[in-house]
Amino acid sequence: MGEYAAPAESVDGTGMRFGVVVARFNEDITGPLLDGVSRTFAAHRVADADVSVVRVPGAFELPLVAQHLARSGTVDGVVCLGAVIRGDTPHFEYVAGEAARGLQEAALATGVPVVFGILTTNTHAQAVDRIGGSEGHKGEEAAATALEMVALLRSLPPVRD
């Protein structure tokens, strides 16, 4: 068997269809994450008409909608964006952990790439650093991961039923 790879920088997204699920909670962070996704898709020739954006209340709600989109047959990949910032209660662990688990389960159950674009930080400043600051842009990275995974799965041998 040969080696399969589809580095994101070489992926032509023409004809690829994506769902982007965005949490409204911490919208000052998730808005710029979405902007980064949009820029990256445009740079890889993904048509605006091939991207559906769905907004949900928070990160905990991302997996259900991601799974719904993945099962719909209308998208090749799903990017999920959220920001869970640690506070003084264990709420952070529950939300971040369950969102991660749910997104992984959605991808495995459907065979459609579901990308984890949820920032999990200790402070708001750390989240800001990840939307174009000192830590790069995690929205752009999430879109690049989605492009790469769709291209990679297309290049693999078909799955037998």
SULWO-V427640 format. One record per backbone hydrogen bond with DSSP energy under -0.5 kcal/mol. CO is the residue of the C=O (numbers start at 1). NH is the residue of the N-H. E is the energy in kcal/mol with one decimal. If there is no record, write none. Layout:
co nh e
CO NH E
CO NH E
//
This chain:
co nh e
7 10 -2.0
8 11 -1.5
11 13 -0.7
13 16 -2.4
17 76 -3.4
17 77 -1.1
18 52 -2.5
19 79 -2.7
20 22 -0.6
20 54 -2.9
21 81 -3.2
22 56 -2.5
24 27 -1.0
26 29 -2.3
26 30 -2.2
27 31 -2.3
29 33 -1.6
30 34 -2.3
31 35 -2.1
32 36 -2.1
33 37 -2.0
34 38 -2.7
35 39 -2.4
36 40 -2.1
37 41 -2.7
38 42 -2.4
39 43 -2.3
40 44 -1.2
41 44 -0.6
41 46 -2.7
42 45 -1.7
44 13 -3.1
45 47 -0.6
47 50 -1.8
48 51 -1.7
50 18 -2.9
51 53 -0.5
52 20 -3.0
54 22 -2.9
56 24 -2.8
57 25 -1.7
58 61 -1.0
59 62 -1.2
61 65 -1.3
62 66 -2.6
63 67 -2.7
64 68 -2.1
65 69 -2.6
66 70 -2.6
67 71 -2.3
68 72 -0.9
69 72 -0.7
69 73 -0.5
69 74 -0.6
70 73 -0.5
76 113 -0.7
77 19 -2.2
78 115 -3.3
79 21 -2.8
80 117 -2.0
81 23 -2.5
82 119 -2.8
83 85 -0.6
84 86 -0.5
84 121 -1.7
89 87 -0.5
89 92 -0.8
90 94 -1.6
91 95 -2.6
92 96 -2.8
93 97 -2.0
94 98 -2.1
95 99 -2.3
96 100 -2.2
97 101 -2.4
98 102 -2.6
99 103 -2.3
100 104 -2.1
101 105 -2.5
102 106 -2.1
103 107 -2.0
104 108 -2.6
105 109 -2.5
106 110 -1.5
107 111 -2.5
113 78 -2.7
113 115 -0.5
115 80 -2.3
115 117 -1.1
117 82 -1.5
117 119 -0.6
119 84 -3.4
119 121 -0.5
121 86 -2.9
123 127 -1.4
124 128 -2.4
125 129 -2.0
126 130 -0.6
127 130 -1.2
128 131 -1.7
128 133 -0.6
129 135 -2.3
130 138 -2.8
133 136 -1.6
136 132 -2.7
136 133 -0.7
136 138 -0.5
137 141 -1.9
138 142 -2.0
139 143 -2.1
140 144 -2.3
141 145 -2.2
142 146 -2.2
143 147 -2.5
144 148 -2.4
145 149 -2.7
146 150 -2.4
147 151 -2.3
148 152 -2.6
149 153 -2.7
150 154 -2.0
151 155 -1.2
152 155 -0.6
152 156 -1.0
//
